[in-house]
């Protein structure tokens, strides 16, 4: 979407399955005041069945790195349970996804994690990806929506 505002109803009208980047979940789980509310709106649409959501397993790794880095075992376990409880289909890394990710990494310069996110989204049949990472760009068959550009009907804190 390249900086243009978007809404949940717009994405629901254009897409059935969306991929969620780890940064969206981090905002949600760390209760980031503004971005957490935006992330919650996306997850709510998935939870209500208005969208189908997928998450690359590398996304779980990224989300869990914070508590692990802090050596917070209880926080790690709590966060892992929260990620598992989200209404997202986990997309495991397969050989085909790894090969696609390698191509994306080599040809587009994406980080390894971002390349896996994009390749996993494509493999899972997602036609959109919601992220806040401006380095991730749309490509054939996969539109990219930036969380900061989401507009809601009610004002955020």
Backbone torsions as a table, in degrees:
resi	resn	phi	psi	omega
1	UNK	NA	-17.2	172.4
2	UNK	51.2	52.9	172.3
3	UNK	87.8	-2.5	177.3
4	UNK	-84.6	143.0	179.6
5	UNK	-69.0	153.7	178.7
6	UNK	-146.5	165.4	-179.5
7	UNK	-131.2	163.4	177.7
8	UNK	-60.3	-47.4	178.4
9	UNK	-58.2	-35.6	178.2
10	UNK	-64.4	-44.2	-179.0
11	UNK	-70.3	-34.2	177.1
12	UNK	-63.9	-37.0	-179.5
13	UNK	-71.5	-30.0	-174.1
14	UNK	-98.2	-20.2	-172.5
15	UNK	-139.9	146.6	175.0
16	UNK	-101.3	-39.3	-177.3
17	UNK	-122.3	130.1	-179.8
18	UNK	-125.2	146.9	174.1
19	UNK	-97.3	142.7	-179.5
20	UNK	-112.5	128.4	177.4
21	UNK	-81.6	155.3	-178.0
22	UNK	-58.8	-35.1	-177.3
23	UNK	-62.5	-30.7	176.9
24	UNK	-63.4	-43.6	-179.9
25	UNK	-70.0	-35.7	178.2
26	UNK	-62.0	-43.6	176.9
27	UNK	-59.7	-41.3	-179.1
28	UNK	-66.5	-50.4	-173.7
29	UNK	-73.7	-28.6	178.3
30	UNK	-90.3	5.0	176.6
31	UNK	56.0	41.6	172.3
32	UNK	-58.7	125.8	-169.2
33	UNK	-55.5	-55.0	-176.9
34	UNK	-83.4	-53.3	-176.1
35	UNK	-69.9	-29.6	176.1
36	UNK	-62.2	-39.0	177.6
37	UNK	-66.4	-38.8	176.7
38	UNK	-64.8	-45.3	179.0
39	UNK	-61.5	-40.7	179.2
40	UNK	-62.2	-38.2	178.0
41	UNK	-61.6	-39.9	178.0
42	UNK	-66.5	-48.7	-178.9
43	UNK	-63.7	-37.6	177.3
44	UNK	-60.8	-42.2	178.4
45	UNK	-61.4	-36.9	177.5
46	UNK	-71.0	-45.3	-178.7
47	UNK	-61.6	-34.0	179.3
48	UNK	-80.8	-2.2	177.7
49	UNK	82.3	10.5	179.2
50	UNK	-79.5	-20.4	174.6
51	UNK	-139.3	156.2	170.9
52	UNK	-105.8	133.5	-176.4
53	UNK	-118.0	143.3	177.4
54	UNK	-127.3	151.8	178.5
55	UNK	-137.1	124.9	173.8
56	UNK	-64.0	141.7	-179.3
57	UNK	-59.9	-25.8	176.1
58	UNK	-63.8	-24.2	176.5
59	UNK	-64.2	-41.1	175.4
60	UNK	-61.3	-41.1	177.4
61	UNK	-59.4	-45.2	-179.1
62	UNK	-64.1	-42.2	-179.7
63	UNK	-64.7	-38.6	-176.6
64	UNK	-79.5	-12.4	-178.5
65	UNK	-63.3	-37.2	-179.7
66	UNK	-57.9	-56.7	178.4
67	UNK	-62.5	-34.3	178.7
68	UNK	-66.6	-42.2	179.5
69	UNK	-62.0	-35.4	179.0
70	UNK	-81.1	-1.5	-177.7
71	UNK	55.3	38.6	-179.3
72	UNK	-101.1	88.5	-176.3
73	UNK	-60.7	-45.4	-179.8
74	UNK	-63.5	-43.0	177.5
75	UNK	-64.2	-37.4	177.5
76	UNK	-61.6	-50.1	-179.3
77	UNK	-62.6	-42.6	179.8
78	UNK	-63.4	-44.9	180.0
79	UNK	-65.7	-41.6	178.2
80	UNK	-59.7	-43.2	178.7
81	UNK	-64.6	-41.4	178.7
82	UNK	-62.7	-42.7	178.7
83	UNK	-63.8	-44.2	179.2
84	UNK	-63.2	-28.7	-176.9
85	UNK	-83.4	-10.5	179.9
86	UNK	-68.0	149.9	-177.6
87	UNK	-80.2	52.1	-177.5
88	UNK	-119.8	137.4	174.7
89	UNK	-81.4	124.5	178.2
90	UNK	-76.7	134.7	178.1
91	UNK	-110.6	107.4	-178.0
92	UNK	-75.3	151.4	179.2
93	UNK	-73.4	116.8	176.6
94	UNK	-107.7	173.4	176.8
95	UNK	-61.2	-43.1	-179.4
96	UNK	-63.7	-41.8	178.2
97	UNK	-65.9	-41.5	178.8
98	UNK	-61.6	-40.6	179.3
99	UNK	-66.4	-42.9	177.5
100	UNK	-63.7	-42.4	179.1
101	UNK	-62.6	-39.9	178.5
102	UNK	-61.5	-41.7	177.8
103	UNK	-62.9	-46.6	179.7
104	UNK	-61.6	-41.1	-179.7
105	UNK	-65.3	-46.2	-177.7
106	UNK	-72.6	-41.9	-174.7
107	UNK	-87.1	-29.6	-176.5
108	UNK	-110.4	-8.2	178.6
109	UNK	74.6	18.4	177.0
110	UNK	-68.1	152.9	172.4
111	UNK	-64.7	162.4	-179.9
112	UNK	-58.9	-46.5	-179.0
113	UNK	-62.3	-44.7	-179.8
114	UNK	-64.8	-39.9	177.6
115	UNK	-62.2	-39.2	177.8
116	UNK	-67.6	-40.7	176.6
117	UNK	-57.5	-50.4	-177.5
118	UNK	-64.9	-46.2	179.8
119	UNK	-63.6	-38.9	178.3
120	UNK	-66.1	-40.7	177.9
121	UNK	-59.5	-47.2	-179.3
122	UNK	-63.9	-43.0	-178.9
123	UNK	-64.2	-31.6	-178.5
124	UNK	-85.0	-1.2	178.7
125	UNK	82.5	15.5	175.8
126	UNK	-71.3	140.2	176.7
127	UNK	-107.7	0.0	177.2
128	UNK	-146.1	151.9	175.4
129	UNK	-129.6	133.3	177.4
130	UNK	-106.7	122.4	-175.7
131	UNK	-148.0	175.1	169.1
132	UNK	-125.0	12.8	-178.2
133	UNK	-94.0	105.5	-176.1
134	UNK	-69.6	-9.2	175.4
135	UNK	-76.7	-19.2	177.7
136	UNK	-86.0	122.3	-175.8
137	UNK	-116.4	156.8	175.8
138	UNK	-62.3	152.0	174.7
139	UNK	-145.9	171.3	-177.9
140	UNK	-51.1	123.7	176.7
141	UNK	83.6	-2.7	-179.1
142	UNK	-141.9	105.5	174.9
143	UNK	-82.6	151.9	179.6
144	UNK	-119.6	130.1	178.6
145	UNK	-118.0	129.1	-179.2
146	UNK	-93.8	129.1	-174.7
147	UNK	-56.2	-40.0	-179.6
148	UNK	-62.1	-17.8	-179.3
149	UNK	-94.2	-0.3	178.4
150	UNK	-71.5	131.0	175.0
151	UNK	-111.8	137.5	178.6
152	UNK	-112.1	160.8	179.5
153	UNK	-68.0	-32.3	-179.5
154	UNK	-105.4	149.8	179.7
155	UNK	-67.0	148.7	177.5
156	UNK	-93.4	159.4	178.4
157	UNK	-59.9	NA	NA
